[in-house]
């Protein structure tokens, strides 16, 4: 039987020391040490018991991590190597730095199970949103744009919240708003840093310095 913990339970498990192991399914991206080029993405499970962590990967590799010293986030693996846990993914997951690889572990594993449907903007549909679209998107280091599905919830005064599925398969929301005092437009996003630039009726939005999206004004305002 497949069992998935809620995000709240997972976060609680990180900082507590339960008597029995808590575990959850996740998605693991594997990078060679010092590289920003992904080697593979595969299913994994995350388990924690009394501070010890076990990451079991879908390719059969298991990492057993034991706390090391008094500094939180410092571990040794089963081979005695030093491993560091980092929180650079915010509430989306955790990063583990090994001597030879980095593991970016995401609580949301939906990227491993793409929606099998003829709807090009799946998982978004007009049953739940005012409109759907495909936004031009790319990694910040890439030159060519791909397409990312998005669902649009429009508001008065030419404002909108747009939920998008990133190239990594993560879903998050970008908000295109206007200042209540002088009407100046601005952009923010849930749990992510935003750099937004408006030119030629199109917003170019960079998320966390890693992903770039182009959002035409017509997508926001409709019509």
C-alpha positions as CSV (number, residue, x, y, z in Angstrom):
1,X,0.0,0.0,0.0
2,X,1.3,3.4,-0.9
3,X,1.4,5.9,1.9
4,X,2.0,9.7,1.6
5,X,2.5,12.0,4.5
6,X,1.1,15.5,4.4
7,X,3.6,18.4,4.0
8,X,3.0,19.5,7.6
9,X,3.8,16.0,8.8
10,X,7.0,15.8,6.8
11,X,8.2,19.2,8.1
12,X,7.4,18.2,11.6
13,X,9.4,15.0,11.2
14,X,12.4,17.0,10.2
15,X,12.8,18.8,13.5
16,X,11.3,16.2,15.9
17,X,12.8,12.9,17.0
18,X,9.9,10.4,16.8
19,X,10.1,7.0,18.4
20,X,9.3,5.3,15.1
21,X,10.4,6.2,11.6
22,X,8.3,8.7,9.6
23,X,8.6,8.3,5.9
24,X,7.2,9.8,2.7
25,X,7.5,9.3,-1.0
26,X,9.5,12.0,-2.8
27,X,11.3,12.8,-6.0
28,X,15.1,12.9,-6.0
29,X,17.2,14.8,-8.5
30,X,20.8,13.6,-8.7
31,X,23.6,16.0,-9.6
32,X,27.3,15.3,-9.9
33,X,29.2,17.3,-7.2
34,X,29.8,20.9,-8.2
35,X,27.6,20.6,-11.3
36,X,24.3,22.3,-12.1
37,X,23.4,19.7,-14.8
38,X,21.0,17.1,-13.6
39,X,22.1,13.5,-14.0
40,X,18.8,11.8,-13.3
41,X,15.5,12.2,-11.6
42,X,13.9,9.2,-9.9
43,X,11.5,8.2,-7.2
44,X,12.8,7.9,-3.7
45,X,11.6,7.7,-0.1
46,X,12.6,9.9,2.8
47,X,12.6,8.4,6.3
48,X,13.6,9.8,9.7
49,X,13.9,8.2,13.1
50,X,15.5,9.8,16.2
51,X,17.5,12.2,14.0
52,X,18.9,9.5,11.6
53,X,17.8,9.8,8.0
54,X,17.4,7.1,5.3
55,X,17.0,8.1,1.6
56,X,16.0,5.1,-0.5
57,X,16.3,5.7,-4.3
58,X,14.4,4.1,-7.0
59,X,17.6,2.8,-8.6
60,X,18.3,0.6,-5.5
61,X,20.8,2.9,-3.8
62,X,20.2,3.7,-0.1
63,X,21.8,6.5,1.8
64,X,21.8,6.0,5.6
65,X,22.7,9.2,7.4
66,X,23.6,9.6,11.1
67,X,23.9,13.0,12.8
68,X,27.5,14.1,13.3
69,X,28.6,16.5,16.1
70,X,26.5,19.3,17.5
71,X,25.8,21.2,14.3
72,X,22.3,20.6,12.9
73,X,22.5,19.3,9.3
74,X,25.8,17.6,9.6
75,X,25.8,13.8,9.0
76,X,28.0,10.8,8.2
77,X,26.7,8.2,5.7
78,X,27.1,4.4,6.1
79,X,30.6,4.7,4.5
80,X,31.7,7.3,7.0
81,X,31.6,10.2,4.5
82,X,30.6,13.7,5.6
83,X,27.2,14.8,4.3
84,X,25.5,18.2,4.7
85,X,21.8,18.9,4.7
86,X,20.7,22.3,3.3
87,X,17.4,24.1,3.2
88,X,17.9,25.9,-0.1
89,X,14.6,24.6,-1.5
90,X,12.4,26.3,1.1
91,X,9.3,24.3,1.8
92,X,9.6,22.4,-1.4
93,X,12.2,19.9,-0.1
94,X,15.8,19.5,1.1
95,X,19.3,19.4,-0.4
96,X,21.9,16.8,0.6
97,X,25.5,17.4,-0.3
98,X,27.7,14.2,-0.6
99,X,31.4,14.2,-1.6
100,X,30.5,13.0,-5.1
101,X,26.9,14.0,-5.7
102,X,24.1,16.3,-4.6
103,X,20.6,15.1,-4.0
104,X,17.7,17.6,-4.4
105,X,14.8,15.9,-2.6
106,X,11.3,17.3,-3.4
107,X,8.2,16.4,-1.3
108,X,6.1,16.8,-4.5
109,X,6.7,13.8,-6.6
110,X,4.1,14.6,-9.3
111,X,6.8,15.2,-11.9
112,X,7.4,11.5,-11.8
113,X,3.8,10.8,-12.8
114,X,3.0,13.0,-15.8
115,X,-0.7,13.5,-16.5
116,X,-1.7,11.2,-19.4
117,X,-4.2,13.3,-21.2
118,X,-4.8,14.9,-24.5
119,X,-5.2,18.3,-22.8
120,X,-2.1,20.3,-23.7
121,X,-2.4,22.5,-20.6
122,X,-3.0,19.5,-18.2
123,X,-3.1,19.4,-15.2
124,X,-4.9,22.7,-15.6
125,X,-8.4,22.9,-17.1
126,X,-11.2,25.5,-17.4
127,X,-13.2,23.5,-14.9
128,X,-11.0,25.1,-12.2
129,X,-9.6,28.2,-13.8
130,X,-10.9,31.2,-15.8
131,X,-8.5,30.2,-18.6
132,X,-5.5,27.9,-19.3
133,X,-2.5,28.5,-21.4
134,X,1.1,27.4,-22.3
135,X,3.7,29.9,-21.1
136,X,7.1,30.2,-22.7
137,X,9.6,28.9,-20.1
138,X,13.2,27.9,-19.8
139,X,16.0,27.3,-17.3
140,X,18.0,30.5,-16.7
141,X,21.1,28.8,-18.2
142,X,19.2,27.7,-21.3
143,X,18.8,29.8,-24.5
144,X,15.7,28.1,-26.0
145,X,12.2,28.4,-24.5
146,X,9.9,25.4,-24.0
147,X,6.3,25.5,-22.8
148,X,4.9,25.2,-19.3
149,X,1.2,24.7,-18.6
150,X,-0.6,27.2,-16.5
151,X,-4.1,28.0,-15.1
152,X,-5.3,31.6,-14.8
153,X,-7.5,33.1,-12.2
154,X,-8.4,36.7,-13.2
155,X,-9.3,39.5,-10.8
156,X,-10.6,43.0,-11.3
157,X,-8.5,45.9,-12.5
158,X,-6.4,43.7,-14.8
159,X,-4.9,41.5,-12.1
160,X,-4.4,37.7,-12.0
161,X,-3.0,34.8,-10.2
162,X,-1.4,32.2,-12.5
163,X,-0.6,28.8,-11.3
164,X,2.2,27.2,-13.4
165,X,3.9,23.8,-13.6
166,X,7.6,24.5,-13.8
167,X,10.1,22.6,-16.1
168,X,10.9,20.6,-12.9
169,X,7.2,19.5,-12.5
170,X,6.6,21.7,-9.5
171,X,3.5,23.8,-9.2
172,X,3.5,27.3,-7.8
173,X,1.6,30.6,-8.2
174,X,2.7,33.9,-9.7
175,X,0.6,36.9,-8.8
176,X,0.3,39.9,-11.2
177,X,-1.0,42.7,-9.0
178,X,-1.3,46.5,-8.9
179,X,-0.5,48.8,-6.0
180,X,-3.7,50.0,-4.3
181,X,-2.4,53.6,-4.0
182,X,-1.0,54.4,-7.4
183,X,-1.8,51.4,-9.6
184,X,1.8,50.5,-10.2
185,X,2.0,46.9,-11.4
186,X,4.2,44.3,-9.6
187,X,4.7,40.6,-9.5
188,X,5.3,38.2,-6.6
189,X,5.2,34.4,-6.2
190,X,4.5,31.9,-3.4
191,X,7.6,30.9,-1.5
192,X,9.9,32.1,-4.2
193,X,12.1,35.1,-5.1
194,X,11.0,37.0,-8.1
195,X,12.7,39.3,-10.6
196,X,10.1,40.7,-13.1
197,X,10.6,43.0,-16.1
198,X,7.8,44.4,-18.3
199,X,8.5,45.2,-22.0
200,X,6.4,45.1,-25.2
201,X,3.2,43.9,-23.5
202,X,5.0,41.0,-21.9
203,X,6.3,40.3,-18.4
204,X,9.6,38.4,-18.2
205,X,9.7,36.7,-14.8
206,X,12.8,35.0,-13.3
207,X,12.0,32.7,-10.4
208,X,14.7,32.1,-7.7
209,X,17.3,32.9,-10.4
210,X,16.8,29.5,-12.0
211,X,13.7,29.6,-14.2
212,X,12.4,32.2,-16.7
213,X,8.8,32.7,-17.8
214,X,7.3,35.0,-20.4
215,X,3.7,36.1,-19.5
216,X,1.9,38.3,-22.1
217,X,-0.4,41.0,-20.8
218,X,-3.3,39.3,-22.7
219,X,-2.9,36.2,-20.6
220,X,-3.3,38.3,-17.4
221,X,-6.1,40.5,-18.5
222,X,-8.0,38.3,-21.0
223,X,-10.3,39.8,-23.5
